[in-house]
């Protein structure tokens, strides 16, 4: 299923990339098909023609319409489109919408022709959820900025300090030690007199 990038915009104060995914396939789910008619009378199909788009209506020529069986077998085609607004910095999907539709089709000349929509739904993230996801993206973005920009600068500063300490220790003269407390003055012993004989 192809994902198509359609541009960028703003959502909840964040720059987002917009992606669109569209999938079309025959409906095969028995729960979806069960309430739908498997066929329509040819007269009813002829009555639907004025409401069809010009291209589809042109395919239902009088000859093509009379060649259809009565009743006309129907097939159902499903289509889903997902539009996601993904935060450019963090990859958090801040907003999304899903549109699902099912249309009835009939084979005309061996190719399906759309007759009428059977169902159509659009689901969206609530504004409160979009705000929460925007806040999540902002928090994650701050953490990424700290890890990407601030942490390396802090480590660089630490490296400079350690290098400075190493250079200062190396430049100290060998045999000298750090200054200590001044020694107390030593007084030489007094000469003693020799004993008299």
N, C-alpha and C positions, 0 to 999 in steps of 0.2 A: 504494500500500500504506500504510494508515494506521498511524501510530506513536501509541501510547497511553501517556501518563504515568500510572504507577500508584502513585507516592508516593516517599518518600525513606527512606534507611537508612544504615548505616555499612558500609564495606568497607575492610579494611586501614587502619583508623584515619582514613579520609576520609569525609566526607559525600557521598553519591552520590544522584543521581536515578535512578529505576528506570523503564525504558521497555520496552514489550512490542509486538512486531510479529508479527502472525499472518497467514499467507497460505494460502489453500486454492485448489487448482486441479486439474483432471483431469491424470492422469499421461500424458505423451505421449512420454517418452523410451524409445526402443526397447530400450535396454540394461536398463531397469528392467522393462519389460513382457514381455520375452522369456521369462523363467522362469515367469511367472504364467499360470495357465490362462485362456483367453478365455471359458470357460463352465463351468457346473457342472450335473450332472443335477438335475432338479427334485426328485427324492427326497432328494438330499443337501441341497439348500436347505431343504426341509421339516425335515430333521433338525437344521439350525442354529437354527431358530426358538426353541427353549427357552432358548438362550443370549443372545438379543437383549434389548435394553432394552424396557420395556413399550410405549413409544410406537411403536417400529419393529415390534414383534411384532404390535401391533394393526392395522397396515397390511396384514399378510399374512393376510387373512381366507381361509377356505377357497375362496371364489369367486375372490379375487385370485390365490391360489396356483395354482388350476387353470387360470387364464387365462394364466399364464406359459408361454412356449415350453419345450420340453424338447429339448436342454439350455438352461438359463437363461443368456443372455449377461451377462457381467460387465463392469463399467467399474471403473476404479481412480481413487480420489481421494487426492491428496497434501495433506498439511498440514504447514506448518513454522511453528514459533514461536520467535522470538528474544527473549530477555530480556537487556537490557544494563543494567549498573550503571555510570553515567557520572558521573565526578567533577564535583561542582557548580562548583568554581572553575576547573578547567582544561579540562574536556571530554574527558579521557582515559577510555576505557572500561576500568575496572579489572577487571570480571568480566563474563562472558557465558555464556549457555547456549543451545543450539539443540536443539530437539526436533523430530524429523521422523517422520512416520508415513504409511503408505499403507494404505487400507482398500478392501476389495472392496465394490462396490455393485451392486444389481440394480434395474432400473426396475420400480416397482410403481405402476400407474395413471399412468404417464408421468413419475413423479418418482423420483429415486434414493433407495434405502433401503440403509442400511449393513448389510452382512451380517457381516463379520468383519475384524479387523485382519490385514494381511499382514506388515507390518514396523513396527517402532518403534525409534528410536534417540535417545539423548540425548548430546550432546557438551557438555563443559564445559572451561573454562580450568583448567589445573592449579593447585594452590595456590601452587607456586613462581612460575608466570607471573603470577598475581594479585598476589603480593607484589612482584614486579619492577614491574608496572604501577602498584601503589600507591606504590612508591618514585619512579617517574617522575613521577607526579602530584604528589607532595610536593615534588620538586625544581622542577618547573615552577611550582607554586604559590608557592614561595619567590621565584623569579625574578619572577613577576607582582607579588607584594607589594613587592619591591624597586623594580620599575619604576613601580608604581602609587602607592606611599606614600612610600618613602624618597627616590627620585630627585627628586620635586617639592619635598620639604622641603630637600634639599641645594641645589637650584637657587634656592629662596627665600632660603636663608641666604647664598649667593653674591651674589644681587641686593642684599640688605641691606648687605653689606660694600662692594660697588661703589658703592652710593648714598651710603653714609657717606663714602667716599673722595672722591666728587664734591662733596659738601656741604662737606667740610673744605677742599678746594682752592678752592672758590668763595668761601668766607668769608675767605680770606687777603686782606690789603689789597693794592690794586694798587701797584706800584712797589717793594714790599718783596720781598726775596728771603729765601731761607732763611738762617738764621744760618750764618756761616762761621767759620773759625778766627780768633782775635783777631789783629789786625794788630800788627806789632812797632812799638814807639814810635819816632816820627821825631824826631830831635833837630835843632833849627834850627841853621843854620850860624853860627859865631861871627863877630862883627864883626871885621873886619881893621882894623888901624891904618893910618892914612894915612901915606904915606912923608914923611919929614921933608925939608924943602927946605933 
